[in-house]
Amino acid sequence: MWLKLFFLLLYFLVLFVLARFFEAIVWYETGFFATQLVDPVALSFKKLKTILECRGLGYSGLLEKKDVRELVEKSGDLMEGELYSALKEEEASESVSSTNFSGEMHFYELVEDTKDGIWLVQVIANDRSPLVGKIHWEKMVKKVSRFGIRTGTFNCSSDPRYCRRRGWVRSTLIMSVPQTSTSKGKVMLKEYSGRKIEAEHIFKWITAHAASRIKTIYNSEHLKEEWNKSDQYRVKIYLFANLDQPPAFFSALSVKFTGRVEFIFVNVENWDNKSHMAEIGIYKTPCYILRTPEGIYRYGNNTGEFISLRAMDSFLRSIQPEVNDLFVLSLVLVNLMAWMDLFITQGATIKRFVVLISTLGTYNSLLIISWLPVLGFLQLPYLDSFYEYSLKLFRYSNTTTLASWVRADWMFYSSHPALFLSTYLGHGLLVDYFEKKRRQNNDEINANNLEWLSSLWDWYTSYLFHPIASFQHFPYESDWDDEPDLFLERLAFPDLWLRPLIPTDYIKSLPMWRFKCLGIHSEEEMLEASQESESDSDSESKDVLSGKKEVSEDELSTIHTVSEGESQCNAEICSCANKNCHNEPYERKARSYGSYSTTEDMEPDWSAWPSNMLHCTECVVCLENFENGCLLMGLPCGHVFHQNCIVMWLAGGRHCCPVCRWASYKKKQPYTHHQSLSNDTPS
């Protein structure tokens, strides 16, 4: 998980640097930054109208370019980034879908039960033509959709009873707006009563009703009273402008943030005394002022703070988020982190997607489960102070310059989804390349799809027909891997379901060391003995591997993993015969753990042994004495054997000590030597 989180943070850093790189390219080619102001005088009449449409200001009665330019200047400063976004949105000209209501319940669910949005619905009466034609309606839908206003069509032929109850006897337009300024308040339906059905007149009717919800201030005394008043709204945004009514995007945001942020429009058109504006720091109009308990923030001075619906919506969401915003953000981050598994996982292609699906299910389930208690805690009245301190932290952190850069990058990449996906894919391929280099010695990377599916089936059947080992007190011998044909034959025996599945990974952590004697051999004797022992070990190992069917491929890989890191003995290497590795050596305990004489009557060097191991000189598995330089392995019970002998014993499914039957994967209290065992006499 931490590796995926690290790669995700690294990806966000790459996006941040890439955005700065794009800004540098634009500045090099055009000589402008996105935050640089644009002089409306230098713009064409068409571009000025595009800016007014994006801000939601009507210009139907303005025929001169001078009048249109003045209206743009009255609504707010124009930046290069806003001009670029407006022109790009105009060129896109994507078709916007409109909802077709099937009946009363569908209409009530979407329109009357929606508390934080505006709906424009065209009602078509029975045997009547629609009020707005198809061409004008499509134009209207496209115009209002950029301000978050949803549209739909209700045909009375689908539910004539509901139309009669509502009094819709003729085709008309219905607009739904929240009636109160509280969250989840009532919704009121308003019917269009105008005679002109052009898009400009209908849009003016919509913006007039939306603007009526915004508190409007017309004189300085009212402003002073409102500025010093303390009420339920801790966050307020003021628009100081010389306009008849606020722009449509400002009115639409007031509906969207109902109950969270209060929107106030200060009309300074006929003001003579502006002293109070100077007292609160307002020297220039138009301007957008955010007032919080922490202070005053002037919107539009930082990167990405444009006079548009999308930019201000992103800003207000970061300043005053709701629980749903945080949940959606956490959902996006968790899924981006989970998709990193597709590139981190190495091996077969099917394995990557299986791991990805498993990670997506696990992460999303944990996210939903973790959010449930959070939602419950937020309902407690004792956590109101905690909630307020959390919002205060959000306001402090999201009014910084770094936060404005992050918001600007978010708007940029969300408007270019192809660039976002391509950078994510490129980052993932780089992660895959470095992970492959890091694990190039791993055999799982070279496995194909069929091999991995086969191993997955083996794992699934093992866990399906074997209980978990931790529920068993003692391990049992496992003959499950002897022959595949035993599957059907063994189903009739109830002891099949009592066989625990014990992984062999613990063998790698068992202590290993070399047996040493205190005596000194000549170099010729050691070399001769080493050559004889190596030849015997090679021949006997071939017999063991060919004659031992109950050791599976995974277990043999464990044996190889344990042994590959150890170099060959310079002296004599021990080996055991295959036939001796399968016997149950109960009768050889006394002879094994009482004899300390070596073949050459030399004293073993007990100082090289781990402190919790019993002293002995013979392996009870192969009945051979320990030779000088041979590799030994100890079990948790303290008994010691040849490394090769005990690994073959354990990998064959006998997960217990050959001497005392103590489980080889369970810890045991260390054995304390009250007296040196070398002084004892063998029994």
Secondary structure, DSSP 4 states (H G I P E B T S, - for coil): -HHHHHHHHHHHHHHHHHHHHHHHHHHHHHS--TTSB--GGGS-HHHHHHHHHHHT---TT--SHHHHHHHHHHH---BHHHHHHHHHHHHH------EEE-SHHHHIIIIIT-SS--EEEEEE-TT---SS-HHHHHHHHHHHHTTT-EEEEEEGGG-HHHHHHHT--S-EEEEEEESSSSTT--EEEEE---S--SHHHHHHHHHHHHHTTSEEE-SHHHHHHHHH---S-S-EEEEEES-SS--HHHHHHHHHTTTT-EEEEEE-TT-S--HHHHHTT--SSSEEEEEETTEEEEETSSTT--SSHHHHHHHHHHHS--HHHHHHHHHHHHHHHHHTHHHH--S-HHHHHHHHHHHHHHHHHHHHHHHHHHHHHHTSGGGHHHHHHHHHHHHHHTTSHHHHHHHHHHHHHHH-HHHHHHHHHHHHHHHHHHHHHHTTT-GGGG--HHHHHHHHHHHHHHHHHS-BGGG-SS-----TTS-TTHHHHHTT-GGGGG--B--SGGGGGS-EEE--BSS---HHHHHHHHHHHHHHHHHHHHHHHHH--SS-HHHHHHHHHHHHTSPPPSSPPP---TGGGGS--GGGHHHHTT----TT---B-GGGS-TTSPP-SEETTTTEEPPTT-EEEE-TTS-EEEHHHHHHHHHTT--B-TTT--BTTS--PPP--SS-GGGSPP-
